[in-house]
Amino acid sequence: MDKMNIPFQIIDWSNIPRSEHKGESGLAYWQTIQVGGLRIRLVEYSKGYIADHWCTKGHIVHCLEGDFVSELLNGEKFILTKGMTYVVSDELSSHRSSTTHGVKLLIIDGGFLKLTDDD
């Protein structure tokens, strides 16, 4: 990924439009900021949300409110609650999210999470 400079800026989420995304069940609401190759999202999953796909992209996911399950394709499941974060690189672990009660997340992703061959 090319390096880029990001000047100081404030994100007022109340001014960022929400988009709706259907899950296998429930809905996800995204508010998205794109700065070059960096994507920053405030995401809310409704009660009973289950993602409709296995994601292979890398993310930094921080739980702001509520709780959710991050399930890996190999069957492992991790419960994340308010204040917890997970990090994964692109193409490293297929995953999907679900929540019983609803959750609010801050998700950051972009080219900096591409898998590298560095040892």
MDTraj code that builds the backbone (N, CA, C; nanometers):
import mdtraj as md
import numpy as np

residues = "MET ASP LYS MET ASN ILE PRO PHE GLN ILE ILE ASP TRP SER ASN ILE PRO ARG SER GLU HIS LYS GLY GLU SER GLY LEU ALA TYR TRP GLN THR ILE GLN VAL GLY GLY LEU ARG ILE ARG LEU VAL GLU TYR SER LYS GLY TYR ILE ALA ASP HIS TRP CYS THR LYS GLY HIS ILE VAL HIS CYS LEU GLU GLY ASP PHE VAL SER GLU LEU LEU ASN GLY GLU LYS PHE ILE LEU THR LYS GLY MET THR TYR VAL VAL SER ASP GLU LEU SER SER HIS ARG SER SER THR THR HIS GLY VAL LYS LEU LEU ILE ILE ASP GLY GLY PHE LEU LYS LEU THR ASP ASP ASP".split()
xyz = np.array([
    [0.0841, -0.1172, 0.0000],
    [0.0000, 0.0000, 0.0000],
    [0.0885, 0.1234, 0.0000],
    [0.0529, 0.2213, -0.0792],
    [0.1251, 0.3474, -0.0797],
    [0.1004, 0.4192, 0.0515],
    [0.2064, 0.4846, 0.0992],
    [0.1903, 0.5658, 0.2196],
    [0.1094, 0.6895, 0.1847],
    [0.0360, 0.7392, 0.2823],
    [-0.0389, 0.8621, 0.2606],
    [-0.0409, 0.9410, 0.3897],
    [-0.0536, 1.0695, 0.3752],
    [-0.0636, 1.1575, 0.4906],
    [-0.2102, 1.1902, 0.5134],
    [-0.2517, 1.1803, 0.6374],
    [-0.3897, 1.2135, 0.6729],
    [-0.3844, 1.3332, 0.7663],
    [-0.4336, 1.4468, 0.7207],
    [-0.4330, 1.5642, 0.8089],
    [-0.5317, 1.5453, 0.9237],
    [-0.5098, 1.6198, 1.0311],
    [-0.6012, 1.6163, 1.1452],
    [-0.7424, 1.6471, 1.0970],
    [-0.8355, 1.5647, 1.1388],
    [-0.9750, 1.5900, 1.1054],
    [-1.0652, 1.5282, 1.2104],
    [-1.1824, 1.5823, 1.2195],
    [-1.2830, 1.5343, 1.3137],
    [-1.3947, 1.4703, 1.2323],
    [-1.4423, 1.3569, 1.2792],
    [-1.5552, 1.2909, 1.2134],
    [-1.6771, 1.3109, 1.3024],
    [-1.7741, 1.3840, 1.2530],
    [-1.9007, 1.4012, 1.3237],
    [-1.9966, 1.2977, 1.2646],
    [-2.0082, 1.1833, 1.3325],
    [-2.0867, 1.0726, 1.2795],
    [-2.2328, 1.1099, 1.2569],
    [-2.2820, 1.2125, 1.3271],
    [-2.4216, 1.2529, 1.3088],
    [-2.4450, 1.3124, 1.1695],
    [-2.3383, 1.3496, 1.1005],
    [-2.3499, 1.4047, 0.9649],
    [-2.3174, 1.3031, 0.8549],
    [-2.2859, 1.1803, 0.8933],
    [-2.2493, 1.0766, 0.7958],
    [-2.3733, 0.9918, 0.7673],
    [-2.4154, 0.9826, 0.6397],
    [-2.5359, 0.9041, 0.6073],
    [-2.5189, 0.7557, 0.6409],
    [-2.6312, 0.6933, 0.6749],
    [-2.6330, 0.5491, 0.7050],
    [-2.6803, 0.4723, 0.5827],
    [-2.6164, 0.3604, 0.5568],
    [-2.6645, 0.2700, 0.4522],
    [-2.7068, 0.1396, 0.5189],
    [-2.8077, 0.0748, 0.4614],
    [-2.8638, -0.0472, 0.5182],
    [-2.8156, -0.1679, 0.4384],
    [-2.7766, -0.2741, 0.5104],
    [-2.7279, -0.3966, 0.4473],
    [-2.7977, -0.5151, 0.5127],
    [-2.8653, -0.5960, 0.4325],
    [-2.9369, -0.7119, 0.4856],
    [-2.8393, -0.8250, 0.5158],
    [-2.8624, -0.8904, 0.6279],
    [-2.7866, -1.0086, 0.6633],
    [-2.8668, -1.1323, 0.6280],
    [-2.8124, -1.2487, 0.6633],
    [-2.8898, -1.3727, 0.6505],
    [-3.0171, -1.3561, 0.7318],
    [-3.0035, -1.2916, 0.8471],
    [-3.1182, -1.2423, 0.9243],
    [-3.0760, -1.1095, 0.9844],
    [-3.1701, -1.0219, 1.0057],
    [-3.1409, -0.8916, 1.0633],
    [-3.0773, -0.7956, 0.9638],
    [-3.0429, -0.6775, 1.0151],
    [-2.9891, -0.5708, 0.9313],
    [-2.8606, -0.5150, 0.9904],
    [-2.7753, -0.4647, 0.9021],
    [-2.6557, -0.3910, 0.9421],
    [-2.6701, -0.2494, 0.8878],
    [-2.6328, -0.1519, 0.9685],
    [-2.6347, -0.0120, 0.9274],
    [-2.4915, 0.0400, 0.9317],
    [-2.4441, 0.0917, 0.8189],
    [-2.3070, 0.1406, 0.8078],
    [-2.3065, 0.2913, 0.7903],
    [-2.2140, 0.3560, 0.8578],
    [-2.1773, 0.4945, 0.8301],
    [-2.0297, 0.4873, 0.7939],
    [-1.9946, 0.5324, 0.6734],
    [-1.8615, 0.5057, 0.6188],
    [-1.7886, 0.6328, 0.5800],
    [-1.6609, 0.6377, 0.6184],
    [-1.5683, 0.7425, 0.5761],
    [-1.4556, 0.6724, 0.4993],
    [-1.4220, 0.7237, 0.3819],
    [-1.3114, 0.6695, 0.3025],
    [-1.2041, 0.7766, 0.2916],
    [-1.0829, 0.7453, 0.3361],
    [-0.9691, 0.8361, 0.3262],
    [-0.8606, 0.7608, 0.2505],
    [-0.8508, 0.7845, 0.1196],
    [-0.7581, 0.7056, 0.0387],
    [-0.7949, 0.5591, 0.0503],
    [-0.6979, 0.4748, 0.0841],
    [-0.7223, 0.3320, 0.0984],
    [-0.7686, 0.2904, 0.2365],
    [-0.7942, 0.3869, 0.3234],
    [-0.8382, 0.3604, 0.4601],
    [-0.9894, 0.3792, 0.4691],
    [-1.0594, 0.2771, 0.5208],
    [-1.2043, 0.2869, 0.5391],
    [-1.2333, 0.2786, 0.6882],
    [-1.3127, 0.3745, 0.7370],
    [-1.3525, 0.3787, 0.8774],
    [-1.5049, 0.3737, 0.8798],
    [-1.5594, 0.2776, 0.9559],
    [-1.7057, 0.2618, 0.9600],
    [-1.7557, 0.2534, 1.1031],
    [-1.8685, 0.3158, 1.1262],
    [-1.9467, 0.2944, 1.2461],
    [-2.0580, 0.2004, 1.2010],
    [-2.0659, 0.0821, 1.2606],
    [-2.1584, -0.0218, 1.2146],
    [-2.2465, -0.0669, 1.3308],
    [-2.3760, -0.0765, 1.3032],
    [-2.4695, -0.1302, 1.4017],
    [-2.5374, -0.2524, 1.3416],
    [-2.5393, -0.3621, 1.4179],
    [-2.6140, -0.4818, 1.3793],
    [-2.7399, -0.4869, 1.4638],
    [-2.8530, -0.5134, 1.3999],
    [-2.9798, -0.5246, 1.4719],
    [-2.9836, -0.6523, 1.5552],
    [-3.0806, -0.6602, 1.6432],
    [-3.1028, -0.7838, 1.7184],
    [-3.1232, -0.8976, 1.6189],
    [-3.0633, -1.0120, 1.6465],
    [-3.0812, -1.1287, 1.5612],
    [-3.0022, -1.1257, 1.4309],
    [-2.9057, -1.0341, 1.4176],
    [-2.8277, -1.0235, 1.2935],
    [-2.7322, -1.1419, 1.2788],
    [-2.7298, -1.1964, 1.1566],
    [-2.6301, -1.2959, 1.1162],
    [-2.5808, -1.2535, 0.9785],
    [-2.4493, -1.2403, 0.9623],
    [-2.3931, -1.2012, 0.8327],
    [-2.4334, -1.3022, 0.7255],
    [-2.4510, -1.2532, 0.6040],
    [-2.4947, -1.3396, 0.4942],
    [-2.3777, -1.3959, 0.4130],
    [-2.2542, -1.3798, 0.4612],
    [-2.1376, -1.4295, 0.3875],
    [-2.0195, -1.4482, 0.4834],
    [-1.9224, -1.5251, 0.4379],
    [-1.7955, -1.5395, 0.5080],
    [-1.7025, -1.4335, 0.4512],
    [-1.6477, -1.3498, 0.5361],
    [-1.5629, -1.2395, 0.4932],
    [-1.4164, -1.2818, 0.4983],
    [-1.3414, -1.2463, 0.3941],
    [-1.1979, -1.2769, 0.3900],
    [-1.1128, -1.1511, 0.4062],
    [-1.1781, -1.0356, 0.4177],
    [-1.1051, -0.9094, 0.4323],
    [-1.0506, -0.8936, 0.5739],
    [-0.9434, -0.8179, 0.5851],
    [-0.8873, -0.7858, 0.7151],
    [-0.9611, -0.6683, 0.7776],
    [-0.9669, -0.6662, 0.9089],
    [-1.0346, -0.5584, 0.9817],
    [-0.9682, -0.5379, 1.1172],
    [-0.9899, -0.4205, 1.1701],
    [-0.9749, -0.3941, 1.3125],
    [-1.1175, -0.3631, 1.3573],
    [-1.1709, -0.4453, 1.4471],
    [-1.3097, -0.4312, 1.4903],
    [-1.3121, -0.4079, 1.6409],
    [-1.3686, -0.2938, 1.6804],
    [-1.3779, -0.2589, 1.8223],
    [-1.5260, -0.2492, 1.8617],
    [-1.5618, -0.3203, 1.9668],
    [-1.7002, -0.3227, 2.0146],
    [-1.7256, -0.2030, 2.1055],
    [-1.8161, -0.1152, 2.0607],
    [-1.8507, 0.0053, 2.1361],
    [-1.9655, -0.0172, 2.2338],
    [-2.0638, -0.0962, 2.1918],
    [-2.1821, -0.1248, 2.2745],
    [-2.2324, -0.2636, 2.2404],
    [-2.2871, -0.3332, 2.3394],
    [-2.3473, -0.4640, 2.3142],
    [-2.2442, -0.5752, 2.3072],
    [-2.2796, -0.6821, 2.2370],
    [-2.1904, -0.7964, 2.2214],
    [-2.2223, -0.8685, 2.0914],
    [-2.1241, -0.9429, 2.0415],
    [-2.1432, -1.0194, 1.9188],
    [-2.0495, -1.1382, 1.9175],
    [-2.0776, -1.2300, 1.8263],
    [-1.9939, -1.3482, 1.8068],
    [-1.9225, -1.3336, 1.6736],
    [-1.7922, -1.3530, 1.6754],
    [-1.7155, -1.3618, 1.5515],
    [-1.6816, -1.5090, 1.5332],
    [-1.7357, -1.5675, 1.4271],
    [-1.7181, -1.7106, 1.3998],
    [-1.6194, -1.7268, 1.2852],
    [-1.5224, -1.8164, 1.3023],
    [-1.4271, -1.8460, 1.1964],
    [-1.4765, -1.9655, 1.1165],
    [-1.4339, -1.9736, 0.9922],
    [-1.4764, -2.0812, 0.9030],
    [-1.4410, -2.2187, 0.9600],
    [-1.3356, -2.2263, 1.0415],
    [-1.2953, -2.3545, 1.1006],
    [-1.3819, -2.3952, 1.2198],
    [-1.4835, -2.3123, 1.2527],
    [-1.5757, -2.3467, 1.3607],
    [-1.5489, -2.2761, 1.4923],
    [-1.4315, -2.2154, 1.5079],
    [-1.4038, -2.1419, 1.6314],
    [-1.4982, -2.0230, 1.6432],
    [-1.5394, -1.9934, 1.7668],
    [-1.6278, -1.8793, 1.7927],
    [-1.5704, -1.7978, 1.9071],
    [-1.5764, -1.6656, 1.8902],
    [-1.5257, -1.5734, 1.9905],
    [-1.6353, -1.4735, 2.0240],
    [-1.6628, -1.4564, 2.1528],
    [-1.7619, -1.3588, 2.1972],
    [-1.6867, -1.2313, 2.2339],
    [-1.7265, -1.1213, 2.1714],
    [-1.6674, -0.9923, 2.2021],
    [-1.7734, -0.9028, 2.2650],
    [-1.7349, -0.8353, 2.3712],
    [-1.8249, -0.7456, 2.4425],
    [-1.7668, -0.6040, 2.4421],
    [-1.8435, -0.5110, 2.4923],
    [-1.8021, -0.3706, 2.4962],
    [-1.6581, -0.3571, 2.5449],
    [-1.5775, -0.2840, 2.4667],
    [-1.4382, -0.2602, 2.5030],
    [-1.3391, -0.3594, 2.4445],
    [-1.3881, -0.4667, 2.3802],
    [-1.2988, -0.5665, 2.3214],
    [-1.2774, -0.5379, 2.1720],
    [-1.1633, -0.5845, 2.1197],
    [-1.1240, -0.5605, 1.9814],
    [-1.0671, -0.6882, 1.9217],
    [-1.0920, -0.7094, 1.7917],
    [-1.0165, -0.8130, 1.7214],
    [-0.9506, -0.7528, 1.5990],
    [-0.8399, -0.8164, 1.5569],
    [-0.7625, -0.7730, 1.4410],
    [-0.7324, -0.8957, 1.3570],
    [-0.7469, -0.8827, 1.2235],
    [-0.7133, -0.9924, 1.1328],
    [-0.6693, -0.9329, 0.9991],
    [-0.5718, -0.9964, 0.9351],
    [-0.5252, -0.9534, 0.8026],
    [-0.6138, -1.0116, 0.6931],
    [-0.6096, -0.9490, 0.5750],
    [-0.6807, -1.0004, 0.4572],
    [-0.6411, -1.1456, 0.4309],
    [-0.7392, -1.2262, 0.3890],
    [-0.7167, -1.3630, 0.3426],
    [-0.6585, -1.4572, 0.4480],
    [-0.6564, -1.4170, 0.5744],
    [-0.5936, -1.5015, 0.6764],
    [-0.6937, -1.5900, 0.7504],
    [-0.8117, -1.5398, 0.7800],
    [-0.9124, -1.6160, 0.8539],
    [-1.0516, -1.5729, 0.8090],
    [-1.1195, -1.6580, 0.7344],
    [-1.2569, -1.6261, 0.6949],
    [-1.3426, -1.6197, 0.8201],
    [-1.4279, -1.5159, 0.8285],
    [-1.5048, -1.4923, 0.9499],
    [-1.6406, -1.4328, 0.9154],
    [-1.7330, -1.4445, 1.0103],
    [-1.8625, -1.3779, 0.9981],
    [-1.9115, -1.3433, 1.1377],
    [-1.9978, -1.2427, 1.1427],
    [-2.0467, -1.1927, 1.2709],
    [-2.1940, -1.2239, 1.2898],
    [-2.2329, -1.2356, 1.4154],
    [-2.3742, -1.2478, 1.4512],
    [-2.3933, -1.1866, 1.5894],
    [-2.5164, -1.1472, 1.6175],
    [-2.5481, -1.0934, 1.7495],
    [-2.6919, -1.1273, 1.7850],
    [-2.7137, -1.1597, 1.9084],
    [-2.8482, -1.1873, 1.9583],
    [-2.9184, -1.0573, 1.9972],
    [-2.8450, -0.9706, 2.0661],
    [-2.9055, -0.8516, 2.1267],
    [-2.8805, -0.7220, 2.0506],
    [-2.7946, -0.7237, 1.9493],
    [-2.7552, -0.6022, 1.8781],
    [-2.6200, -0.5544, 1.9272],
    [-2.5505, -0.4796, 1.8414],
    [-2.4160, -0.4342, 1.8749],
    [-2.3817, -0.3106, 1.7927],
    [-2.2926, -0.2297, 1.8459],
    [-2.2402, -0.1128, 1.7749],
    [-2.0884, -0.1272, 1.7703],
    [-2.0307, -0.1165, 1.6503],
    [-1.8886, -0.1425, 1.6288],
    [-1.8205, -0.0270, 1.5569],
    [-1.6920, -0.0105, 1.5810],
    [-1.6068, 0.0749, 1.5003],
    [-1.5168, -0.0204, 1.4225],
    [-1.5214, -0.0125, 1.2893],
    [-1.4458, -0.1045, 1.2042],
    [-1.3535, -0.0233, 1.1147],
    [-1.2256, -0.0598, 1.1161],
    [-1.1247, 0.0062, 1.0337],
    [-1.0606, -0.0994, 0.9456],
    [-1.0518, -0.0698, 0.8158],
    [-0.9854, -0.1635, 0.7252],
    [-0.9238, -0.0883, 0.6086],
    [-0.8481, -0.1607, 0.5298],
    [-0.7816, -0.1008, 0.4153],
    [-0.6591, -0.1808, 0.3756],
    [-0.5870, -0.1292, 0.2793],
    [-0.4722, -0.1987, 0.2228],
    [-0.3624, -0.2320, 0.3221],
    [-0.3542, -0.1602, 0.4325],
    [-0.2505, -0.1880, 0.5322],
    [-0.2696, -0.3243, 0.5987],
    [-0.3844, -0.3878, 0.5782],
    [-0.4116, -0.5196, 0.6372],
    [-0.3880, -0.6338, 0.5388],
    [-0.3319, -0.6046, 0.4226],
    [-0.3024, -0.7106, 0.3267],
    [-0.1987, -0.8053, 0.3844],
    [-0.2167, -0.9324, 0.3603],
    [-0.1255, -1.0353, 0.4058],
    [0.0102, -1.0156, 0.3403],
    [0.1184, -1.0246, 0.4166],
    [0.2528, -1.0094, 0.3603],
    [0.3311, -1.1384, 0.3786],
    [0.4399, -1.1489, 0.3041],
    [0.5259, -1.2670, 0.3124],
    [0.6414, -1.2463, 0.4106],
    [0.6430, -1.1338, 0.4817],
    [0.7516, -1.1048, 0.5753],
    [0.7507, -1.2053, 0.6891],
    [0.8694, -1.2516, 0.7270],
    [0.8816, -1.3446, 0.8400],
    [0.9387, -1.2745, 0.9602],
])
top = md.Topology()
chain = top.add_chain()
for i, resn in enumerate(residues, 1):
    res = top.add_residue(resn, chain, resSeq=i)
    for name in ("N", "CA", "C"):
        top.add_atom(name, md.element.get_by_symbol(name[0]), res)
traj = md.Trajectory(xyz[None], top)
